[in-house]
Amino acid sequence: RGARGGADKAWASLDSADPNFEHPLDVFDGARFEFNKSPSNKFGLSHNVTLPPTPSPAAYEFGANFGDEHVLFASRLDMQGRMNGRINAQLGDSVLLRLQAQLQPDQPTPTSWKADVDYKGGSFCVGGSYIGGGLLQGHYLQSVTESLALGGSGTAGASAPRYPIAFLMAYPIAFSM
């Protein structure tokens, strides 16, 4: 009772009959429940229930995933009809393909998507992206020495009159303590 006695006295000193004492009306800050089930080692299901603080309505989201050593399919669907999907595919030791899509019927632009491809060579890597709406991105990174790589990236778009270009350098730094 020693350490707690002080706290009890502090709470006891709060007089709820005091007209200046305010009681919090709602202390619920929300909750989220996630239920995950894996019927096999390659397939998974998820159910997410969100109970936000009032006055926001509760939400439910369903997800399904499939994956093995070379491919991953992931998707989510909520009660408003919004859907997100992703595909990652390893097409051999050097090529990685990624596709992402989003469908939002309640938005002015209901659909968006992006496609990426990356190629990894012996001493370099190169990749590109196309984002729905006409935006192209690309990058290249070349090993100059065992511990130094130089490269660049660029972006071009049908609706953007500018073409930003960035140059980069990668050099590993070892920290010791």
URLINFEN-V255869 format. One record per backbone hydrogen bond with DSSP energy under -1.0 kcal/mol. NH is the residue of the N-H (numbers start at 1). CO is the residue of the C=O. If there is no record, write none. Layout:
BEGIN
NH_CO / NH_CO
END
This chain:
BEGIN
5_1 / 8_4 / 9_5 / 10_6 / 11_7 / 12_8 / 13_9 / 18_15 / 21_18 / 31_51 / 33_49 / 35_47 / 37_45 / 40_43 / 44_65 / 45_37 / 46_63 / 47_35 / 48_61 / 49_33 / 50_59 / 51_31 / 56_53 / 59_50 / 61_48 / 62_77 / 63_46 / 64_75 / 65_44 / 66_73 / 67_42 / 68_71 / 72_88 / 73_66 / 74_86 / 75_64 / 76_84 / 77_62 / 78_82 / 79_60 / 81_78 / 83_103 / 84_76 / 85_101 / 86_74 / 87_99 / 88_72 / 89_97 / 90_70 / 91_95 / 92_90 / 96_118 / 97_89 / 98_116 / 99_87 / 100_114 / 101_85 / 102_112 / 103_83 / 104_110 / 107_104 / 112_102 / 114_100 / 115_130 / 116_98 / 117_128 / 118_96 / 119_126 / 120_94 / 121_124 / 125_141 / 126_119 / 127_139 / 128_117 / 129_137 / 130_115 / 131_135 / 132_113 / 134_131 / 135_131 / 136_156 / 137_129 / 138_154 / 139_127 / 140_152 / 141_125 / 142_150 / 143_123 / 144_148 / 145_148 / 149_170 / 150_142 / 151_168 / 152_140 / 153_166 / 154_138 / 155_164 / 156_136 / 158_134 / 166_153 / 168_151 / 170_149
END
